[in-house]
Amino acid sequence: MRTLIKNGLVLLRDESGWKTEKKDIVIRDNRIEAVTASPSVEGCKVIDAAGKLVMPGLINTHTHAYMTIHRNYADDLAFFEWLDKVQKVEDDMTEGDIYWTTLLGIIEMIRSGTTCFVDMTIKSAREMNGPGSAAAGAVKESGIRAVISRGLAGVSDSDESIMKYGQAVREMEMFGDESRLSFIHGPHAPYSCMADYLQKLTRSCKDRGIGQTIHLSESQTEMDGIAKEHGTTPIQYVDSLGEFDVPCIAAHCVYATDEDIQIMGKKNVSVALCPKSNMKLGNGFAPAKKMLDAGINVCLGTDGCGSNNSLNMFSEMNAAGMVYKGASRQAQCIDAADVLKMATLNGAKAIGREGELGIIKEGAIADLILISLNEPQFIPANSIISGLVYSSTGSEVDTVLVDGKVLMENKTLMTIDEHKVYNEIRKIAARLNMKEATRI
């Protein structure tokens, strides 16, 4: 099967950085066959991109998609008070709830230009199809790309930890033949996973040839607790246990010290910054410039809707482009080109797909989005790159392709009955008694 995207302005990347050119894109099956000004293609699906920018789909390297159920629920609370409140709701969620809430998150991500996400979820799929399939089932049926981890906590020999680990492994085996779906381990955090459990998960990663993702140095309370118990920082503590001996995406790293940054740079750790979540929970600002200067692969994530209220990566790019300048009082510490790279190329590198995702070139996988440039926020078109980071809202996304297949065209979703999803979410929220009294 071939698809031709014609008449568009295409966002490309070379040694000199980002650039835009009027090109047509030929897709064969799931890969880009040609980026050319004069395609010779007949009998294929044609997408007219006139007046639009064709760019790589955005990659969200840290989220909890099921937490759409927590949107506008546990707001304006201190971090561990917030965590306790959302976990009480999660205790009552079923596998089917995870399916529908993840599907809601996928709708939001597709509509705002995300084509791949790294998810730390709860519950695991026990069957292949239908509303009992949890996050993996939602990904499979929607057509989006995802790297899924089952959030794990506890000690290695507890009944619950053994059960959750077994569920995670079975899910990996169950969906192992899905091209758009891969798995990593997801130890929750150093304060919720004991040393033996972290080591067990790392051994499992080595045995299976996979990586892992973990929340690290997210709050001052975490920093103080790990220092009191282990006499070190969370990052140095998990490194001593071998956490970074396999590919690792460390989420947040707000309180990373200079020594922490050196360790992560040396161990090739990818860091998923989540500026909006960190601000909303009052946790502060990660030392992003120091991380970039140290050569760390810095990416972007939204975190979940409980701490961000949004899964919109354009909104996250805007926040990243602003807050680190303000926190460091340096307007040039991170520029728009850096931020765009975090959301595309760096995200691809974090999940082991460098050169295949996050870029438009021959041979790359066709995860693409088309953005309307005929919007007030893009006029005049002084700088497309600045517009994407500082002006775009995500509402400009018109068409989305993942693995060469169209998931949204002319703002119409092709694979998801969104109104059915909305109705199911309302039922779940009512059953979980999510509605809070309005404060005036």
Secondary structure in CASP SS format (residue, H / E / C, confidence):
PFRMAT SS
TARGET T0000
AUTHOR 0000-0000-0000
METHOD secondary structure of the structure
MODEL  1
M C 1.00
R E 1.00
T E 1.00
L E 1.00
I E 1.00
K E 1.00
N E 1.00
G E 1.00
L E 1.00
V E 1.00
L E 1.00
L E 1.00
R E 1.00
D E 1.00
E C 1.00
S C 1.00
G E 1.00
W E 1.00
K E 1.00
T E 1.00
E E 1.00
K E 1.00
K E 1.00
D E 1.00
I E 1.00
V E 1.00
I E 1.00
R E 1.00
D C 1.00
N C 1.00
R E 1.00
I E 1.00
E E 1.00
A E 1.00
V E 1.00
T E 1.00
A C 1.00
S C 1.00
P C 1.00
S C 1.00
V C 1.00
E C 1.00
G C 1.00
C C 1.00
K E 1.00
V E 1.00
I E 1.00
D E 1.00
A C 1.00
A C 1.00
G C 1.00
K E 1.00
L E 1.00
V E 1.00
M E 1.00
P E 1.00
G C 1.00
L E 1.00
I E 1.00
N E 1.00
T E 1.00
H E 1.00
T E 1.00
H C 1.00
A H 1.00
Y H 1.00
M H 1.00
T H 1.00
I H 1.00
H H 1.00
R C 1.00
N C 1.00
Y C 1.00
A C 1.00
D C 1.00
D C 1.00
L C 1.00
A C 1.00
F H 1.00
F H 1.00
E H 1.00
W H 1.00
L H 1.00
D H 1.00
K H 1.00
V H 1.00
Q H 1.00
K H 1.00
V H 1.00
E H 1.00
D C 1.00
D C 1.00
M C 1.00
T C 1.00
E H 1.00
G H 1.00
D H 1.00
I H 1.00
Y H 1.00
W H 1.00
T H 1.00
T H 1.00
L H 1.00
L H 1.00
G H 1.00
I H 1.00
I H 1.00
E H 1.00
M H 1.00
I H 1.00
R H 1.00
S C 1.00
G C 1.00
T E 1.00
T E 1.00
C E 1.00
F E 1.00
V E 1.00
D E 1.00
M E 1.00
T E 1.00
I C 1.00
K C 1.00
S C 1.00
A C 1.00
R C 1.00
E C 1.00
M C 1.00
N C 1.00
G C 1.00
P C 1.00
G C 1.00
S C 1.00
A H 1.00
A H 1.00
A H 1.00
G H 1.00
A H 1.00
V H 1.00
K H 1.00
E H 1.00
S H 1.00
G C 1.00
I C 1.00
R E 1.00
A E 1.00
V E 1.00
I E 1.00
S E 1.00
R E 1.00
G E 1.00
L E 1.00
A C 1.00
G E 1.00
V C 1.00
S C 1.00
D C 1.00
S C 1.00
D H 1.00
E H 1.00
S H 1.00
I H 1.00
M H 1.00
K H 1.00
Y H 1.00
G H 1.00
Q H 1.00
A H 1.00
V H 1.00
R H 1.00
E H 1.00
M H 1.00
E H 1.00
M H 1.00
F C 1.00
G C 1.00
D C 1.00
E C 1.00
S C 1.00
R C 1.00
L E 1.00
S E 1.00
F E 1.00
I C 1.00
H E 1.00
G E 1.00
P E 1.00
H C 1.00
A C 1.00
P C 1.00
Y C 1.00
S C 1.00
C E 1.00
M C 1.00
A H 1.00
D H 1.00
Y H 1.00
L H 1.00
Q H 1.00
K H 1.00
L H 1.00
T H 1.00
R H 1.00
S H 1.00
C H 1.00
K H 1.00
D H 1.00
R H 1.00
G C 1.00
I C 1.00
G C 1.00
Q E 1.00
T E 1.00
I E 1.00
H E 1.00
L E 1.00
S C 1.00
E C 1.00
S C 1.00
Q H 1.00
T H 1.00
E H 1.00
M H 1.00
D H 1.00
G H 1.00
I H 1.00
A H 1.00
K H 1.00
E H 1.00
H H 1.00
G C 1.00
T C 1.00
T C 1.00
P H 1.00
I H 1.00
Q H 1.00
Y H 1.00
V H 1.00
D H 1.00
S H 1.00
L C 1.00
G C 1.00
E H 1.00
F H 1.00
D H 1.00
V C 1.00
P C 1.00
C E 1.00
I E 1.00
A E 1.00
A E 1.00
H E 1.00
C C 1.00
V C 1.00
Y C 1.00
A C 1.00
T C 1.00
D H 1.00
E H 1.00
D H 1.00
I H 1.00
Q H 1.00
I H 1.00
M H 1.00
G H 1.00
K H 1.00
K C 1.00
N C 1.00
V C 1.00
S E 1.00
V E 1.00
A E 1.00
L E 1.00
C C 1.00
P H 1.00
K H 1.00
S H 1.00
N H 1.00
M H 1.00
K H 1.00
L C 1.00
G C 1.00
N C 1.00
G C 1.00
F C 1.00
A C 1.00
P C 1.00
A H 1.00
K H 1.00
K H 1.00
M H 1.00
L H 1.00
D H 1.00
A C 1.00
G C 1.00
I C 1.00
N E 1.00
V E 1.00
C E 1.00
L E 1.00
G C 1.00
T C 1.00
D C 1.00
G C 1.00
C C 1.00
G C 1.00
S C 1.00
N C 1.00
N C 1.00
S C 1.00
L C 1.00
N C 1.00
M H 1.00
F H 1.00
S H 1.00
E H 1.00
M H 1.00
N H 1.00
A H 1.00
A H 1.00
G H 1.00
M H 1.00
V H 1.00
Y H 1.00
K H 1.00
G H 1.00
A H 1.00
S H 1.00
R C 1.00
Q C 1.00
A C 1.00
Q C 1.00
C C 1.00
I C 1.00
D C 1.00
A H 1.00
A H 1.00
D H 1.00
V H 1.00
L H 1.00
K H 1.00
M H 1.00
A H 1.00
T C 1.00
L H 1.00
N H 1.00
G H 1.00
A H 1.00
K H 1.00
A H 1.00
I C 1.00
G C 1.00
R C 1.00
E E 1.00
G C 1.00
E C 1.00
L E 1.00
G C 1.00
I C 1.00
I C 1.00
K C 1.00
E C 1.00
G C 1.00
A C 1.00
I E 1.00
A C 1.00
D C 1.00
L E 1.00
I E 1.00
L E 1.00
I E 1.00
S E 1.00
L C 1.00
N C 1.00
E C 1.00
P H 1.00
Q H 1.00
F H 1.00
I C 1.00
P C 1.00
A C 1.00
N C 1.00
S C 1.00
I H 1.00
I H 1.00
S H 1.00
G H 1.00
L H 1.00
V H 1.00
Y H 1.00
S H 1.00
S C 1.00
T C 1.00
G C 1.00
S C 1.00
E C 1.00
V E 1.00
D E 1.00
T E 1.00
V E 1.00
L E 1.00
V E 1.00
D C 1.00
G C 1.00
K E 1.00
V E 1.00
L E 1.00
M E 1.00
E E 1.00
N C 1.00
K C 1.00
T E 1.00
L E 1.00
M C 1.00
T C 1.00
I C 1.00
D C 1.00
E H 1.00
H H 1.00
K H 1.00
V H 1.00
Y H 1.00
N H 1.00
E H 1.00
I H 1.00
R H 1.00
K H 1.00
I H 1.00
A H 1.00
A H 1.00
R H 1.00
L C 1.00
N C 1.00
M C 1.00
K C 1.00
E C 1.00
A C 1.00
T C 1.00
R C 1.00
I C 1.00
END
